Amino acid sequence: MGKAQLMRKIALGLAGFFLISSFSISGSALAAGTSSILAGEIKDSTSTPLPGVRIKLTGPNGFATQLTSDQMGKWQVKVTSTGIYDVTLDQTSLPSGQALTDVTKATRKINVLMLGTTLTVLFPIGPGTEKTPILDQSAQLLADGLILGIIIALAALGLNLVFGTTGLTNFAHGELLTLGGLLTYFFSAVAGLPVFAAIPVAVALSALIGGYLQDRLLWKPLRKRGTGLIAMLVVSIGFAIFVRYVFLFIFSGDTRQLPQFAGQAGLEIGLVSITPKSIMSTSVGLLLLIGATLWLLRSKMGKASRAVADNPALAAASGIEVEAVIRSVWILGAFLAGFAGIMVTLNQGVSFLMGQDMLLLIFAAVTLGGLGTAYGALVGSLVIGVLIQLSTLIIPTELKYVGALLILIIILLVRPQGILGRKERVG
Amino acid sequence: MDFIFIAQQSFSAALGVNTIIFALAAIGLNMHFGYTGLLNFGQAGFLAVGAYSVATLVVSFNFPLWAALLAGILNSVILALLLGLPTLRLRADYLAIVTIAAAEIIRQIARSATFNKYLGGSDGITGKFGKDFFALNPFKSGLNTPFLRYNGNDLWVVVTGWALVIVVLFVMWLLVRSPWGRVLKSIREDEEAVRSLGKNVYLYKMQSLIIGGIVGSFAGFVYALSRQSVQPDNYGTALTFFAYTVLILGGAARVFAPIAGSIIFWFLLVFIEQMLRQAVSAGYIPEWLIGVNQVGQIRFMLVGLGLMMLMIFRPQGIFGDRKELALDARA
């Protein structure tokens, strides 16, 4: 999700809940002046600024000018008379692979009603369908989808393990991703560690704070109290809201980029272009996933966690220390989710809303694979990740998450237990 | 610190437009969650459908306002049917995930550039779609007393809004006291038992979803009309969660709880915000600790913390009955 979009989200979200009294301020326009500014920001669907895109303007009294977007993808023109201006984006100047999502909207008519205002002209841009051959495009999307799938899988595994062992549907799981990302940002950009050193520290702290301490201080006491599962679900919502705004309070609403590797040219590998940082982080992510799976399959604790998920009472009766299992599941889950957050941060920066934005995708993946089944989460995540990216071949990029959520609903219609879930009554 | 101003702001908010919106949203949720035990996390979707029906139909299709309102109700029924069909057979936690996904689908479609022409994209729709409504306003001059202060349009929204709330509440009261309402409560308590008595549980749940959804769309009408604009990001998951906070604060499965919850919620929210704001600007709270524009964030932290604490220590809320809560079942 893009920075501008996030900022707008924050602004609107806050504005939406403001008092009626403060509402009157929002309409205040600039005082009338002698000129107006037409401006815009040209960005692709991932909010990467696109420099060097040509914009042509024509207006009343023979006004005509041409300019190109700057390094931040921004452009602006001062106009001195009111009237209708035609703003045209030169589609041939877009970088390859990028195109207007609606090619009929290359020219926008902007009506400057009075001077002294700033008018923003936006051109929605997404991966182009015209310029790149469909095969290249599919290959690229497949690669992007697999990376996204691995990110979701890292996050989903923990959510599913916690659900399996404790029955908690954790709406605060997304905040674990944000925690990982923000810690990395803190240790690299604020404390000055190199990113390579900041990542292990952040992951370890994620596991400690987000996993061990969270379970110890919040969920374990609640389990002891015998709090109902729906009540715990609502508690997790409250906790998510609380943590999210603590993050906002500390780190403000900006999308933060790591001091290193923020912009990186892609490597051309066969049909696809991937940044080195993506290759590195995805490889580590994949190793972590394999490690976690082996842990579940082979280690004593892993086996015990599956036993607890299956039947906690029986597991306890057969000598498994259920609390210890739950503790390790929390630590593992937070560890993996923290790394997933770091992967997102490396690619698109981190803001306090990152976890919230990812949460529904994680839920979709988990539900798709089967709630409570560890391997189901892996399969579901890869399917969701790839489907989200490939769906942009057919539907507009901005609606790709809608597609994923629709798939979730459809799957529940035909196979409520998910792909790998056991057939049991879920309704 | 200007305590008169703080009191005026807080009391005006306690009876204000937002209170009405959240009371209506929570009344709908009370039908779903409080009485039927349906964990609907997509209430924001119903509000969005109500609000966008009014705005889009009047602005883009030149419907008269009354027709747009009727269409809004119809659309919320359609949404309830679409939502209920796949989900009502599912377990509570699945229902929660699917409804939240559905609401998010609605929001993302509303903010997409693809449907920009009709739904206004991420900026939403601003226009005079409520002018028929405000033309009827007898209180042009507004209200300005030490405790309550509204401008003319807000006063009209507040008066009609509370009238709507009272009517809706009365209907709810009749409904939950009826045999139909008792079936709903027994579904919440034990679905299997109700099924074994030969009741069509699915049908009852669907009816509950539809009625609660219609009330949710009323909240959307008030939201849209009071601001004369709709913006997609106002209808995010936070709206649903706040409505839940309001409901749980008042006490789920109590007819009056949503109103009480909403009044207390908004009073506290505005009171705390104004106190903090004034304390910061008067220098009682150092600037490095809380900046003036961070006060809003503290508010949200408190909402989250409040929801947690309520659920842990007093899940029945202020007026609720602990026995009447579908919270203890293994989901």
Interface residues (C-beta under 8 A of the other chain):
Chain A: Q5 R8 K9 L12 G13 L14 G16 F17 F18 L19 I20 S21 F23 S24 T101 D102 P124 G167 T169 L222 R225 T227 G228 L229 I230 A231 L233 V234 V235 I237 G238 F239 A240 I241 F242 V243 R244 Y245 V246 L248 F249 Q356 L360 F363 A364 T367 L371 P396 E398 L399 Y401 V402 L405 L406 L408 I409 I410 L412 L413 P416 V426 G427
Chain B: Q9 S12 A13 G16 V17 N18 L39 L85 P86 T87 L88 R89 L90 R91 A92 D93 Y94 A96 I97 V98 I100 A101 A102 E104 I105 Q108 I109 S112 A113 T114 S122 R149 Y150 N151 D154 S226 R227 Q231 D233 N234 G236 T237 A238 L239 F241 F242 Y244 T245 I248 V270 Q294 G296 Q297 I298 F300 M301 V303 G304 L305 G306 L307 M308 M309 L310 M311 I312 P315 A326 L327 D328 A329 R330 A331
